[in-house]
Amino acid sequence: VYFSEINDSDGNPSSSQQTLKGTSRWTTSLENLLEDPEGVKRFREFLKKEFSEENVLFWLACEEFKKMQDKKQMQEKAKEIYMTFLSSKASCQVNVEGQSRLNETILGEPHPLMFQKLQDQIFNLMKYDSYSRFLKSDIFLKHKRAEEQEENSSEAQTVAKRASRIYNT
């Protein structure tokens, strides 16, 4: 199961952090990191190395689930989330308290926030555990350096273009 991107309900990054881009936004909060498809991609890469990618995949699946309206789709997605992340036989089991209380009868009557408590636990686990390590990781630092080099070279090009306009008149 792959979850490509995640954004706010209006499809745009939060306006409060709009001035910051890329890695600068990622360092301000885990929420900002998870709102950026590139951030999610890099964080997943990092968690894969730490053998805990299931945490972010579960969080993303829950976000997707909360936005669903169609009851039949919700039932299918709830069952998929349960079987993939919460069942004792799950292929990508997450470690959360209270998952034993979730059973297949609940899955028949899904509601948008049925996974909220478990999702919050996983969010906090990522926030206080893997997120801080991610910000010190090679994956993050390499991406940050590449981003800074890109910014510097585009600024240099802009200055060069301005200079050529001045001298070519």
N, C-alpha and C positions, 0 to 999 in steps of 0.2 A: 504494500500500500504506500503510495507516494502522495504527499501533500505539497503542492507547488508553492503557493504564496498566501500570505495572510496580510490583511490590511484592516484599517478601521472600517466601520459600517459604510461610510461614504466612499470607500476605496482610496482614500488619501492618507498619507502619514499625518500624525497629529500636528496640528498647526503650531502648537507651542514650541516645537523643536525644528520648525521648517528651515531656519537659518543654518542649522548644523547639517552636515552631510555625512553619509557613509559611516566610517569608523568613529567619527566624533560623536555622532548620534548614538551609536551602539554603546559607547562608554557611559552615557548619561543614565541609561536604565535598561534592564532586561526587556521591558515592554517595548522600548524603541528598537531594540535589536530584533525582537520577534515581529515587528511591524514591517521590517525591510526584508524582501525576498532574498537579497544577497546576504544579509545578516543571518537569516535562517539557514541558508545554504552553508555558510562558513561554520555556524554553531553546530549544525548536524555533523559536518566533517570532523569537528573537534570531539563531539560526543561519541562518534563512531570509534575514534581512537581510544576513548575512555570506556568503551563498552556500555554506554548508557544512552544511546541514540533513541531508545524507546521512549524516554521521558519527553523529549521535544515532539516526537511523532504523536504521542498520546495527547499532549497539549494542543497540537495543531488539529488533530481529529476532533477534539472536544470543541474547539473554536468553530470548526466547520459545522459540527452537529448543532450548536446553539443557533445558527443562522437558518436552519432548515424549517420549512413551513409544512410541507406535505407529510401527513401522518405515516403513510406507507414507507416513504423514504427514511423518515426518522426511525421507524422500527428496524429497517434494514441496517441503517448506520449504527444504531444503538447496539444491535446484535454484533455487528462487525467490530465495534470498539470493545465490546465485552469479550468476544472470542480472541481478538488480537492482543489485548493488553491486560484484561482483568481476570479472565478465567484461570483456573489452576493449570489448565493445559495450554494457556496462551503462548504463542510463538515469541512474542515480544513483551513478556509480562513486566508491568511496572510494580514497584514496591510501595503500596499505599495502605493505610489503615482503613478498615471498613469495607474493603472490596469483597470480603466474605459475605457481607450482608446484601450485596447486590446479587440477585439471582435472576433466572430466566423469566420469572413471572413479571418482574418489574419491566423487563424488556418489551413485553406486550403492550404496555401503556407508557410509552416514552413521553417525557416532557423536556423542553430545551435545557433546563438546569439540572437534570438528573445526575450529571457527572461533575457538577460544579465543585463540590467539596473535595473530590479526588483530584480534580484538575488544579485546584488551589494548592493542595499538598505538593503536587509535582512541580508547580510553578515555584513554590517556596524552596523546594529541594534544589531546583536549578539555580534560583536566585542566590541562595546562600552557600551553594556548594560549587557547581560547575561553572557558573557565569564568571565568578572572580578568577578562576583558573583559566578560563577561555581568554580573558582580557590580557593574560600574561603569556598566552600560548604562541608558538611559532606561527600557527595558522592566522591568528589575528594580527600579529606584528608584521608578518610578510604582507598581508593585505593592506595594512595601514601604510607601510613604506611605499608600496606600489601606487596607492592612492595619492600620497604626497608627491611622488615623482611625477605623476600624471598632472597634478595641479600645477606644479612648478614649470613643467614643460609647456602647458597651455598658457600660463601667464607670460612666459618668455616669448611665445609665438605672438601673443597679443601685442606686447611691447614692440616686437620686431615689425609687425604690420603697421602699427602706429608710426614708427620711425620711418618706414619706407614711404608712407603717405606724405609725411612731412617733407622728405627730401625729393620726392618725385613731382612736386607741384611747381 
